[in-house]
Amino acid sequence: MTVGSQVKQTLATLRGAGATLRLYSEQARQREAKEAFAEGAKVLEEIVKELEDRLMVSEFEEPQYKGS
C-alpha cells in the first residue's frame, strides 16, 4: 500500500468517525454529552481539512501519490 493510499484510507476513516460523532451528538440526551460529541466532530473536521490540504500538496509535489 502506497503512502498516498494510506493517507486516503486514513481520511475515509476519520470522515466516518466524524459522522459517527455527529450522530451521537444528535442522539445524546444530556447537554454535556451533546456538546462533547459535537466538539469532537468539529476537531475531526479540522484534522480532515488539514490532512486533505497536505494530501493536495503531496500530490502536487509527488505526482506518484496522485490517483492512489
C-alpha positions, 0 to 999 in steps of 0.5 A: 500500500502506497503512502498516498493510499494510506493517507486516503484510507486514513481520511475515509476513516476519520470522515466516518468517525466524524459522522459517527460523532455527529450522530451521537451528538444528535442522539445524546440526551444530556447537554454535556454529552451533546456538546462533547460529541459535537466538539469532537466532530468539529476537531475531526473536521479540522484534522480532515481539512488539514490532512486533505490540504497536505494530501493536495500538496503531496500530490502536487509535489509527488505526482506518484501519490496522485490517483492512489 
